[in-house]
Amino acid sequence: NGTLAAGQSASFGFQANGTDTEITFLSMDTGDGNSDADGSGGDSPADPAAPLPEVSITNAQATEEEGVASVTVSLSETSDQDVTLFYETHADTAGNSDFAAGDGTVVIPAGSLSASISIALTDDDVVEADETFHVMITSVDGAEIGNAMATVQILNTDVSPDPGADDGSDTGTDPVEDGTDYTDITEWGSFHGSSSH
């Protein structure tokens, strides 16, 4: 504590409990028996950042004949900035020869809710069961990750050859196509066979 003479000034400060903001007061004697006080504080805390939208990836399926599988990634709400996703594929029952394995990026434009990841598929002639592989979101700029993995099912449309197809093999059908009557041939053979004696 102290006493100020007329015309003198002093300043003092204190720190409020629970904050990092220091407040300083300046007291000035104007010489007329009155004093003015000026208080100033530190910068106000910035407003908390708005929560980021959540991005998720959904399962998909496609046939080999379609040649591509489209996997959708979507946001829980629109964003005022582009959202960039990084992804990679993982083989499951489908091997890397069944689809274009690898990694990449996809962008959901500002104001949009979704985008698609296109994965090329291999259309072969192998008769096989339906197969699956996975697409995983590895990281995101501008959003939080929700559901990070999708399963893609490749539907096989190849079928086994028809046993009766004209492929040059013995199909078990009548090989004579000239209208010959087998009954006449059998009887002719029997007649000549009996007359040889």
mmCIF file of the C-alpha atoms, coordinates in Angstrom:
data_MODEL
# 
_entry.id   MODEL 
# 
loop_
_atom_site.group_PDB 
_atom_site.id 
_atom_site.type_symbol 
_atom_site.label_atom_id 
_atom_site.label_alt_id 
_atom_site.label_comp_id 
_atom_site.label_asym_id 
_atom_site.label_entity_id 
_atom_site.label_seq_id 
_atom_site.pdbx_PDB_ins_code 
_atom_site.Cartn_x 
_atom_site.Cartn_y 
_atom_site.Cartn_z 
_atom_site.occupancy 
_atom_site.B_iso_or_equiv 
_atom_site.pdbx_formal_charge 
_atom_site.auth_seq_id 
_atom_site.auth_comp_id 
_atom_site.auth_asym_id 
_atom_site.auth_atom_id 
_atom_site.pdbx_PDB_model_num 
ATOM 1   C CA . ASN A 1 1   ? 0.000   0.000    0.000   1.00 0.00 ? 1   ASN A CA 1 
ATOM 2   C CA . GLY A 1 2   ? 1.171   3.528    -0.622  1.00 0.00 ? 2   GLY A CA 1 
ATOM 3   C CA . THR A 1 3   ? 0.108   7.159    -0.952  1.00 0.00 ? 3   THR A CA 1 
ATOM 4   C CA . LEU A 1 4   ? 0.362   9.168    -4.134  1.00 0.00 ? 4   LEU A CA 1 
ATOM 5   C CA . ALA A 1 5   ? 0.926   12.872   -4.116  1.00 0.00 ? 5   ALA A CA 1 
ATOM 6   C CA . ALA A 1 6   ? -1.163  15.112   -6.296  1.00 0.00 ? 6   ALA A CA 1 
ATOM 7   C CA . GLY A 1 7   ? -0.137  14.871   -9.936  1.00 0.00 ? 7   GLY A CA 1 
ATOM 8   C CA . GLN A 1 8   ? 1.434   11.442   -9.583  1.00 0.00 ? 8   GLN A CA 1 
ATOM 9   C CA . SER A 1 9   ? 0.212   8.233    -11.164 1.00 0.00 ? 9   SER A CA 1 
ATOM 10  C CA . ALA A 1 10  ? 0.682   4.521    -10.603 1.00 0.00 ? 10  ALA A CA 1 
ATOM 11  C CA . SER A 1 11  ? -0.408  1.247    -12.140 1.00 0.00 ? 11  SER A CA 1 
ATOM 12  C CA . PHE A 1 12  ? -1.140  -2.161   -10.705 1.00 0.00 ? 12  PHE A CA 1 
ATOM 13  C CA . GLY A 1 13  ? -2.275  -5.504   -12.024 1.00 0.00 ? 13  GLY A CA 1 
ATOM 14  C CA . PHE A 1 14  ? -3.708  -8.808   -10.941 1.00 0.00 ? 14  PHE A CA 1 
ATOM 15  C CA . GLN A 1 15  ? -4.397  -12.210  -12.451 1.00 0.00 ? 15  GLN A CA 1 
ATOM 16  C CA . ALA A 1 16  ? -7.911  -13.619  -12.190 1.00 0.00 ? 16  ALA A CA 1 
ATOM 17  C CA . ASN A 1 17  ? -8.260  -17.104  -10.771 1.00 0.00 ? 17  ASN A CA 1 
ATOM 18  C CA . GLY A 1 18  ? -8.674  -19.876  -13.356 1.00 0.00 ? 18  GLY A CA 1 
ATOM 19  C CA . THR A 1 19  ? -7.497  -17.808  -16.330 1.00 0.00 ? 19  THR A CA 1 
ATOM 20  C CA . ASP A 1 20  ? -4.236  -16.848  -17.959 1.00 0.00 ? 20  ASP A CA 1 
ATOM 21  C CA . THR A 1 21  ? -5.389  -13.291  -18.569 1.00 0.00 ? 21  THR A CA 1 
ATOM 22  C CA . GLU A 1 22  ? -3.671  -10.496  -16.669 1.00 0.00 ? 22  GLU A CA 1 
ATOM 23  C CA . ILE A 1 23  ? -5.625  -7.286   -16.132 1.00 0.00 ? 23  ILE A CA 1 
ATOM 24  C CA . THR A 1 24  ? -3.802  -3.983   -15.536 1.00 0.00 ? 24  THR A CA 1 
ATOM 25  C CA . PHE A 1 25  ? -5.333  -0.828   -14.091 1.00 0.00 ? 25  PHE A CA 1 
ATOM 26  C CA . LEU A 1 26  ? -3.760  2.611    -14.411 1.00 0.00 ? 26  LEU A CA 1 
ATOM 27  C CA . SER A 1 27  ? -4.741  5.274    -11.916 1.00 0.00 ? 27  SER A CA 1 
ATOM 28  C CA . MET A 1 28  ? -4.010  8.909    -12.698 1.00 0.00 ? 28  MET A CA 1 
ATOM 29  C CA . ASP A 1 29  ? -4.479  11.913   -10.462 1.00 0.00 ? 29  ASP A CA 1 
ATOM 30  C CA . THR A 1 30  ? -5.688  14.827   -12.556 1.00 0.00 ? 30  THR A CA 1 
ATOM 31  C CA . GLY A 1 31  ? -4.753  17.364   -9.896  1.00 0.00 ? 31  GLY A CA 1 
ATOM 32  C CA . ASP A 1 32  ? -8.309  18.451   -9.326  1.00 0.00 ? 32  ASP A CA 1 
ATOM 33  C CA . GLY A 1 33  ? -9.032  15.906   -6.676  1.00 0.00 ? 33  GLY A CA 1 
ATOM 34  C CA . ASN A 1 34  ? -10.414 13.386   -9.124  1.00 0.00 ? 34  ASN A CA 1 
ATOM 35  C CA . SER A 1 35  ? -8.719  10.350   -10.515 1.00 0.00 ? 35  SER A CA 1 
ATOM 36  C CA . ASP A 1 36  ? -9.246  8.340    -13.658 1.00 0.00 ? 36  ASP A CA 1 
ATOM 37  C CA . ALA A 1 37  ? -8.761  4.607    -13.927 1.00 0.00 ? 37  ALA A CA 1 
ATOM 38  C CA . ASP A 1 38  ? -8.082  2.757    -17.144 1.00 0.00 ? 38  ASP A CA 1 
ATOM 39  C CA . GLY A 1 39  ? -8.244  -1.013   -17.279 1.00 0.00 ? 39  GLY A CA 1 
ATOM 40  C CA . SER A 1 40  ? -6.973  -3.218   -20.048 1.00 0.00 ? 40  SER A CA 1 
ATOM 41  C CA . GLY A 1 41  ? -6.820  -6.979   -20.423 1.00 0.00 ? 41  GLY A CA 1 
ATOM 42  C CA . GLY A 1 42  ? -4.996  -9.474   -22.561 1.00 0.00 ? 42  GLY A CA 1 
ATOM 43  C CA . ASP A 1 43  ? -6.351  -10.929  -25.747 1.00 0.00 ? 43  ASP A CA 1 
ATOM 44  C CA . SER A 1 44  ? -9.710  -12.642  -25.360 1.00 0.00 ? 44  SER A CA 1 
ATOM 45  C CA . PRO A 1 45  ? -9.659  -16.403  -25.858 1.00 0.00 ? 45  PRO A CA 1 
ATOM 46  C CA . ALA A 1 46  ? -10.459 -17.399  -29.439 1.00 0.00 ? 46  ALA A CA 1 
ATOM 47  C CA . ASP A 1 47  ? -13.844 -18.931  -30.096 1.00 0.00 ? 47  ASP A CA 1 
ATOM 48  C CA . PRO A 1 48  ? -13.633 -22.727  -30.028 1.00 0.00 ? 48  PRO A CA 1 
ATOM 49  C CA . ALA A 1 49  ? -13.308 -24.269  -33.486 1.00 0.00 ? 49  ALA A CA 1 
ATOM 50  C CA . ALA A 1 50  ? -16.484 -25.713  -34.941 1.00 0.00 ? 50  ALA A CA 1 
ATOM 51  C CA . PRO A 1 51  ? -16.552 -29.521  -34.846 1.00 0.00 ? 51  PRO A CA 1 
ATOM 52  C CA . LEU A 1 52  ? -15.448 -31.200  -38.064 1.00 0.00 ? 52  LEU A CA 1 
ATOM 53  C CA . PRO A 1 53  ? -17.870 -33.366  -40.048 1.00 0.00 ? 53  PRO A CA 1 
ATOM 54  C CA . GLU A 1 54  ? -17.460 -37.135  -39.938 1.00 0.00 ? 54  GLU A CA 1 
ATOM 55  C CA . VAL A 1 55  ? -16.618 -39.094  -43.080 1.00 0.00 ? 55  VAL A CA 1 
ATOM 56  C CA . SER A 1 56  ? -17.596 -42.728  -43.647 1.00 0.00 ? 56  SER A CA 1 
ATOM 57  C CA . ILE A 1 57  ? -17.175 -45.282  -46.432 1.00 0.00 ? 57  ILE A CA 1 
ATOM 58  C CA . THR A 1 58  ? -19.886 -47.773  -47.447 1.00 0.00 ? 58  THR A CA 1 
ATOM 59  C CA . ASN A 1 59  ? -19.853 -51.312  -48.839 1.00 0.00 ? 59  ASN A CA 1 
ATOM 60  C CA . ALA A 1 60  ? -20.298 -51.896  -52.561 1.00 0.00 ? 60  ALA A CA 1 
ATOM 61  C CA . GLN A 1 61  ? -20.673 -54.669  -55.132 1.00 0.00 ? 61  GLN A CA 1 
ATOM 62  C CA . ALA A 1 62  ? -20.186 -54.981  -58.877 1.00 0.00 ? 62  ALA A CA 1 
ATOM 63  C CA . THR A 1 63  ? -19.885 -57.676  -61.526 1.00 0.00 ? 63  THR A CA 1 
ATOM 64  C CA . GLU A 1 64  ? -16.678 -58.488  -63.356 1.00 0.00 ? 64  GLU A CA 1 
ATOM 65  C CA . GLU A 1 65  ? -18.388 -57.467  -66.605 1.00 0.00 ? 65  GLU A CA 1 
ATOM 66  C CA . GLU A 1 66  ? -19.041 -53.956  -65.272 1.00 0.00 ? 66  GLU A CA 1 
ATOM 67  C CA . GLY A 1 67  ? -15.286 -53.511  -65.032 1.00 0.00 ? 67  GLY A CA 1 
ATOM 68  C CA . VAL A 1 68  ? -15.335 -51.071  -62.124 1.00 0.00 ? 68  VAL A CA 1 
ATOM 69  C CA . ALA A 1 69  ? -16.599 -50.899  -58.543 1.00 0.00 ? 69  ALA A CA 1 
ATOM 70  C CA . SER A 1 70  ? -17.735 -47.513  -57.193 1.00 0.00 ? 70  SER A CA 1 
ATOM 71  C CA . VAL A 1 71  ? -17.280 -47.045  -53.453 1.00 0.00 ? 71  VAL A CA 1 
ATOM 72  C CA . THR A 1 72  ? -19.058 -44.061  -51.886 1.00 0.00 ? 72  THR A CA 1 
ATOM 73  C CA . VAL A 1 73  ? -17.523 -41.865  -49.183 1.00 0.00 ? 73  VAL A CA 1 
ATOM 74  C CA . SER A 1 74  ? -19.884 -39.430  -47.477 1.00 0.00 ? 74  SER A CA 1 
ATOM 75  C CA . LEU A 1 75  ? -19.871 -36.678  -44.854 1.00 0.00 ? 75  LEU A CA 1 
ATOM 76  C CA . SER A 1 76  ? -22.228 -36.343  -41.901 1.00 0.00 ? 76  SER A CA 1 
ATOM 77  C CA . GLU A 1 77  ? -22.726 -32.709  -42.950 1.00 0.00 ? 77  GLU A CA 1 
ATOM 78  C CA . THR A 1 78  ? -21.381 -30.379  -45.602 1.00 0.00 ? 78  THR A CA 1 
ATOM 79  C CA . SER A 1 79  ? -18.122 -28.530  -45.075 1.00 0.00 ? 79  SER A CA 1 
ATOM 80  C CA . ASP A 1 80  ? -17.128 -25.050  -46.228 1.00 0.00 ? 80  ASP A CA 1 
ATOM 81  C CA . GLN A 1 81  ? -13.789 -26.442  -47.388 1.00 0.00 ? 81  GLN A CA 1 
ATOM 82  C CA . ASP A 1 82  ? -12.667 -29.379  -49.526 1.00 0.00 ? 82  ASP A CA 1 
ATOM 83  C CA . VAL A 1 83  ? -12.244 -32.649  -47.636 1.00 0.00 ? 83  VAL A CA 1 
ATOM 84  C CA . THR A 1 84  ? -9.402  -34.851  -48.896 1.00 0.00 ? 84  THR A CA 1 
ATOM 85  C CA . LEU A 1 85  ? -9.350  -38.573  -48.126 1.00 0.00 ? 85  LEU A CA 1 
ATOM 86  C CA . PHE A 1 86  ? -6.467  -40.990  -48.477 1.00 0.00 ? 86  PHE A CA 1 
ATOM 87  C CA . TYR A 1 87  ? -7.304  -44.659  -49.004 1.00 0.00 ? 87  TYR A CA 1 
ATOM 88  C CA . GLU A 1 88  ? -5.753  -48.035  -49.783 1.00 0.00 ? 88  GLU A CA 1 
ATOM 89  C CA . THR A 1 89  ? -7.042  -51.436  -50.900 1.00 0.00 ? 89  THR A CA 1 
ATOM 90  C CA . HIS A 1 90  ? -6.602  -54.789  -49.172 1.00 0.00 ? 90  HIS A CA 1 
ATOM 91  C CA . ALA A 1 91  ? -7.086  -58.206  -50.764 1.00 0.00 ? 91  ALA A CA 1 
ATOM 92  C CA . ASP A 1 92  ? -9.436  -60.718  -49.191 1.00 0.00 ? 92  ASP A CA 1 
ATOM 93  C CA . THR A 1 93  ? -10.852 -63.693  -51.111 1.00 0.00 ? 93  THR A CA 1 
ATOM 94  C CA . ALA A 1 94  ? -10.247 -61.589  -54.215 1.00 0.00 ? 94  ALA A CA 1 
ATOM 95  C CA . GLY A 1 95  ? -6.547  -61.432  -55.035 1.00 0.00 ? 95  GLY A CA 1 
ATOM 96  C CA . ASN A 1 96  ? -4.648  -58.479  -56.440 1.00 0.00 ? 96  ASN A CA 1 
ATOM 97  C CA . SER A 1 97  ? -5.113  -59.922  -59.934 1.00 0.00 ? 97  SER A CA 1 
ATOM 98  C CA . ASP A 1 98  ? -8.900  -59.559  -59.578 1.00 0.00 ? 98  ASP A CA 1 
ATOM 99  C CA . PHE A 1 99  ? -8.877  -55.769  -59.081 1.00 0.00 ? 99  PHE A CA 1 
ATOM 100 C CA . ALA A 1 100 ? -6.576  -52.756  -59.358 1.00 0.00 ? 100 ALA A CA 1 
ATOM 101 C CA . ALA A 1 101 ? -4.882  -52.904  -55.969 1.00 0.00 ? 101 ALA A CA 1 
ATOM 102 C CA . GLY A 1 102 ? -3.154  -49.819  -54.591 1.00 0.00 ? 102 GLY A CA 1 
ATOM 103 C CA . ASP A 1 103 ? -3.833  -46.511  -52.865 1.00 0.00 ? 103 ASP A CA 1 
ATOM 104 C CA . GLY A 1 104 ? -4.987  -43.035  -53.799 1.00 0.00 ? 104 GLY A CA 1 
ATOM 105 C CA . THR A 1 105 ? -6.886  -39.890  -52.824 1.00 0.00 ? 105 THR A CA 1 
ATOM 106 C CA . VAL A 1 106 ? -10.392 -38.601  -53.365 1.00 0.00 ? 106 VAL A CA 1 
ATOM 107 C CA . VAL A 1 107 ? -11.786 -35.117  -52.707 1.00 0.00 ? 107 VAL A CA 1 
ATOM 108 C CA . ILE A 1 108 ? -15.259 -34.231  -51.455 1.00 0.00 ? 108 ILE A CA 1 
ATOM 109 C CA . PRO A 1 109 ? -15.701 -30.642  -52.708 1.00 0.00 ? 109 PRO A CA 1 
ATOM 110 C CA . ALA A 1 110 ? -16.784 -27.890  -50.331 1.00 0.00 ? 110 ALA A CA 1 
ATOM 111 C CA . GLY A 1 111 ? -20.564 -27.873  -50.036 1.00 0.00 ? 111 GLY A CA 1 
ATOM 112 C CA . SER A 1 112 ? -20.913 -31.486  -51.187 1.00 0.00 ? 112 SER A CA 1 
ATOM 113 C CA . LEU A 1 113 ? -21.826 -34.497  -49.107 1.00 0.00 ? 113 LEU A CA 1 
ATOM 114 C CA . SER A 1 114 ? -20.168 -37.350  -50.997 1.00 0.00 ? 114 SER A CA 1 
ATOM 115 C CA . ALA A 1 115 ? -17.735 -38.569  -53.637 1.00 0.00 ? 115 ALA A CA 1 
ATOM 116 C CA . SER A 1 116 ? -16.853 -41.933  -55.185 1.00 0.00 ? 116 SER A CA 1 
ATOM 117 C CA . ILE A 1 117 ? -13.733 -44.065  -55.307 1.00 0.00 ? 117 ILE A CA 1 
ATOM 118 C CA . SER A 1 118 ? -13.509 -46.106  -58.528 1.00 0.00 ? 118 SER A CA 1 
ATOM 119 C CA . ILE A 1 119 ? -11.658 -49.427  -58.418 1.00 0.00 ? 119 ILE A CA 1 
ATOM 120 C CA . ALA A 1 120 ? -11.057 -51.237  -61.726 1.00 0.00 ? 120 ALA A CA 1 
ATOM 121 C CA . LEU A 1 121 ? -12.024 -54.920  -61.853 1.00 0.00 ? 121 LEU A CA 1 
ATOM 122 C CA . THR A 1 122 ? -10.542 -57.733  -63.961 1.00 0.00 ? 122 THR A CA 1 
ATOM 123 C CA . ASP A 1 123 ? -13.036 -59.461  -66.256 1.00 0.00 ? 123 ASP A CA 1 
ATOM 124 C CA . ASP A 1 124 ? -11.728 -62.993  -66.741 1.00 0.00 ? 124 ASP A CA 1 
ATOM 125 C CA . ASP A 1 125 ? -13.309 -66.212  -68.018 1.00 0.00 ? 125 ASP A CA 1 
ATOM 126 C CA . VAL A 1 126 ? -12.654 -68.184  -64.856 1.00 0.00 ? 126 VAL A CA 1 
ATOM 127 C CA . VAL A 1 127 ? -15.696 -69.780  -63.264 1.00 0.00 ? 127 VAL A CA 1 
ATOM 128 C CA . GLU A 1 128 ? -15.363 -68.995  -59.568 1.00 0.00 ? 128 GLU A CA 1 
ATOM 129 C CA . ALA A 1 129 ? -17.344 -67.979  -56.521 1.00 0.00 ? 129 ALA A CA 1 
ATOM 130 C CA . ASP A 1 130 ? -18.072 -64.351  -55.683 1.00 0.00 ? 130 ASP A CA 1 
ATOM 131 C CA . GLU A 1 131 ? -15.040 -62.696  -54.085 1.00 0.00 ? 131 GLU A CA 1 
ATOM 132 C CA . THR A 1 132 ? -14.350 -59.709  -51.850 1.00 0.00 ? 132 THR A CA 1 
ATOM 133 C CA . PHE A 1 133 ? -11.681 -57.112  -51.115 1.00 0.00 ? 133 PHE A CA 1 
ATOM 134 C CA . HIS A 1 134 ? -11.564 -54.068  -48.845 1.00 0.00 ? 134 HIS A CA 1 
ATOM 135 C CA . VAL A 1 135 ? -11.057 -50.315  -49.241 1.00 0.00 ? 135 VAL A CA 1 
ATOM 136 C CA . MET A 1 136 ? -9.790  -48.481  -46.141 1.00 0.00 ? 136 MET A CA 1 
ATOM 137 C CA . ILE A 1 137 ? -9.623  -44.761  -45.343 1.00 0.00 ? 137 ILE A CA 1 
ATOM 138 C CA . THR A 1 138 ? -6.161  -44.199  -43.885 1.00 0.00 ? 138 THR A CA 1 
ATOM 139 C CA . SER A 1 139 ? -6.324  -40.447  -43.167 1.00 0.00 ? 139 SER A CA 1 
ATOM 140 C CA . VAL A 1 140 ? -8.430  -37.356  -43.846 1.00 0.00 ? 140 VAL A CA 1 
ATOM 141 C CA . ASP A 1 141 ? -7.820  -33.620  -44.137 1.00 0.00 ? 141 ASP A CA 1 
ATOM 142 C CA . GLY A 1 142 ? -10.812 -31.520  -43.075 1.00 0.00 ? 142 GLY A CA 1 
ATOM 143 C CA . ALA A 1 143 ? -12.941 -34.167  -41.353 1.00 0.00 ? 143 ALA A CA 1 
ATOM 144 C CA . GLU A 1 144 ? -12.968 -36.853  -38.706 1.00 0.00 ? 144 GLU A CA 1 
ATOM 145 C CA . ILE A 1 145 ? -12.976 -40.541  -39.674 1.00 0.00 ? 145 ILE A CA 1 
ATOM 146 C CA . GLY A 1 146 ? -16.140 -42.490  -38.895 1.00 0.00 ? 146 GLY A CA 1 
ATOM 147 C CA . ASN A 1 147 ? -16.500 -45.889  -40.574 1.00 0.00 ? 147 ASN A CA 1 
ATOM 148 C CA . ALA A 1 148 ? -13.077 -46.415  -42.128 1.00 0.00 ? 148 ALA A CA 1 
ATOM 149 C CA . MET A 1 149 ? -13.428 -49.707  -44.037 1.00 0.00 ? 149 MET A CA 1 
ATOM 150 C CA . ALA A 1 150 ? -15.713 -50.916  -46.826 1.00 0.00 ? 150 ALA A CA 1 
ATOM 151 C CA . THR A 1 151 ? -16.088 -54.416  -48.247 1.00 0.00 ? 151 THR A CA 1 
ATOM 152 C CA . VAL A 1 152 ? -16.416 -54.687  -52.019 1.00 0.00 ? 152 VAL A CA 1 
ATOM 153 C CA . GLN A 1 153 ? -18.008 -57.846  -53.436 1.00 0.00 ? 153 GLN A CA 1 
ATOM 154 C CA . ILE A 1 154 ? -17.110 -58.933  -56.965 1.00 0.00 ? 154 ILE A CA 1 
ATOM 155 C CA . LEU A 1 155 ? -20.015 -60.895  -58.438 1.00 0.00 ? 155 LEU A CA 1 
ATOM 156 C CA . ASN A 1 156 ? -18.871 -63.625  -60.811 1.00 0.00 ? 156 ASN A CA 1 
ATOM 157 C CA . THR A 1 157 ? -20.993 -63.990  -63.954 1.00 0.00 ? 157 THR A CA 1 
ATOM 158 C CA . ASP A 1 158 ? -18.922 -66.657  -65.739 1.00 0.00 ? 158 ASP A CA 1 
ATOM 159 C CA . VAL A 1 159 ? -20.653 -70.031  -66.181 1.00 0.00 ? 159 VAL A CA 1 
ATOM 160 C CA . SER A 1 160 ? -19.439 -73.513  -67.046 1.00 0.00 ? 160 SER A CA 1 
ATOM 161 C CA . PRO A 1 161 ? -19.703 -74.487  -70.761 1.00 0.00 ? 161 PRO A CA 1 
ATOM 162 C CA . ASP A 1 162 ? -22.899 -76.287  -71.788 1.00 0.00 ? 162 ASP A CA 1 
ATOM 163 C CA . PRO A 1 163 ? -22.124 -80.029  -72.073 1.00 0.00 ? 163 PRO A CA 1 
ATOM 164 C CA . GLY A 1 164 ? -24.173 -80.048  -75.258 1.00 0.00 ? 164 GLY A CA 1 
ATOM 165 C CA . ALA A 1 165 ? -22.407 -77.103  -76.849 1.00 0.00 ? 165 ALA A CA 1 
ATOM 166 C CA . ASP A 1 166 ? -20.886 -77.536  -80.326 1.00 0.00 ? 166 ASP A CA 1 
ATOM 167 C CA . ASP A 1 167 ? -17.254 -77.253  -79.278 1.00 0.00 ? 167 ASP A CA 1 
ATOM 168 C CA . GLY A 1 168 ? -15.896 -80.238  -81.229 1.00 0.00 ? 168 GLY A CA 1 
ATOM 169 C CA . SER A 1 169 ? -16.090 -82.610  -78.301 1.00 0.00 ? 169 SER A CA 1 
ATOM 170 C CA . ASP A 1 170 ? -18.179 -85.771  -78.050 1.00 0.00 ? 170 ASP A CA 1 
ATOM 171 C CA . THR A 1 171 ? -21.430 -84.564  -76.580 1.00 0.00 ? 171 THR A CA 1 
ATOM 172 C CA . GLY A 1 172 ? -23.179 -87.913  -76.583 1.00 0.00 ? 172 GLY A CA 1 
ATOM 173 C CA . THR A 1 173 ? -25.680 -86.869  -79.238 1.00 0.00 ? 173 THR A CA 1 
ATOM 174 C CA . ASP A 1 174 ? -26.323 -88.621  -82.566 1.00 0.00 ? 174 ASP A CA 1 
ATOM 175 C CA . PRO A 1 175 ? -23.244 -87.916  -84.745 1.00 0.00 ? 175 PRO A CA 1 
ATOM 176 C CA . VAL A 1 176 ? -25.122 -88.824  -87.963 1.00 0.00 ? 176 VAL A CA 1 
ATOM 177 C CA . GLU A 1 177 ? -26.778 -85.778  -89.419 1.00 0.00 ? 177 GLU A CA 1 
ATOM 178 C CA . ASP A 1 178 ? -27.702 -87.096  -92.908 1.00 0.00 ? 178 ASP A CA 1 
ATOM 179 C CA . GLY A 1 179 ? -30.971 -88.718  -91.914 1.00 0.00 ? 179 GLY A CA 1 
ATOM 180 C CA . THR A 1 180 ? -29.609 -92.295  -91.965 1.00 0.00 ? 180 THR A CA 1 
ATOM 181 C CA . ASP A 1 181 ? -31.858 -94.793  -90.213 1.00 0.00 ? 181 ASP A CA 1 
ATOM 182 C CA . TYR A 1 182 ? -29.853 -96.861  -87.740 1.00 0.00 ? 182 TYR A CA 1 
ATOM 183 C CA . THR A 1 183 ? -32.501 -99.582  -87.911 1.00 0.00 ? 183 THR A CA 1 
ATOM 184 C CA . ASP A 1 184 ? -31.763 -100.166 -91.622 1.00 0.00 ? 184 ASP A CA 1 
ATOM 185 C CA . ILE A 1 185 ? -28.004 -100.313 -90.969 1.00 0.00 ? 185 ILE A CA 1 
ATOM 186 C CA . THR A 1 186 ? -28.451 -102.875 -88.208 1.00 0.00 ? 186 THR A CA 1 
ATOM 187 C CA . GLU A 1 187 ? -30.704 -105.053 -90.311 1.00 0.00 ? 187 GLU A CA 1 
ATOM 188 C CA . TRP A 1 188 ? -28.331 -104.819 -93.319 1.00 0.00 ? 188 TRP A CA 1 
ATOM 189 C CA . GLY A 1 189 ? -25.399 -105.927 -91.157 1.00 0.00 ? 189 GLY A CA 1 
ATOM 190 C CA . SER A 1 190 ? -27.333 -108.795 -89.685 1.00 0.00 ? 190 SER A CA 1 
ATOM 191 C CA . PHE A 1 191 ? -28.422 -110.018 -93.134 1.00 0.00 ? 191 PHE A CA 1 
ATOM 192 C CA . HIS A 1 192 ? -24.950 -109.982 -94.639 1.00 0.00 ? 192 HIS A CA 1 
ATOM 193 C CA . GLY A 1 193 ? -23.441 -111.467 -91.532 1.00 0.00 ? 193 GLY A CA 1 
ATOM 194 C CA . SER A 1 194 ? -25.749 -114.464 -91.748 1.00 0.00 ? 194 SER A CA 1 
ATOM 195 C CA . SER A 1 195 ? -25.120 -115.014 -95.486 1.00 0.00 ? 195 SER A CA 1 
ATOM 196 C CA . SER A 1 196 ? -21.353 -115.301 -95.084 1.00 0.00 ? 196 SER A CA 1 
ATOM 197 C CA . HIS A 1 197 ? -21.643 -118.928 -94.147 1.00 0.00 ? 197 HIS A CA 1 
# 
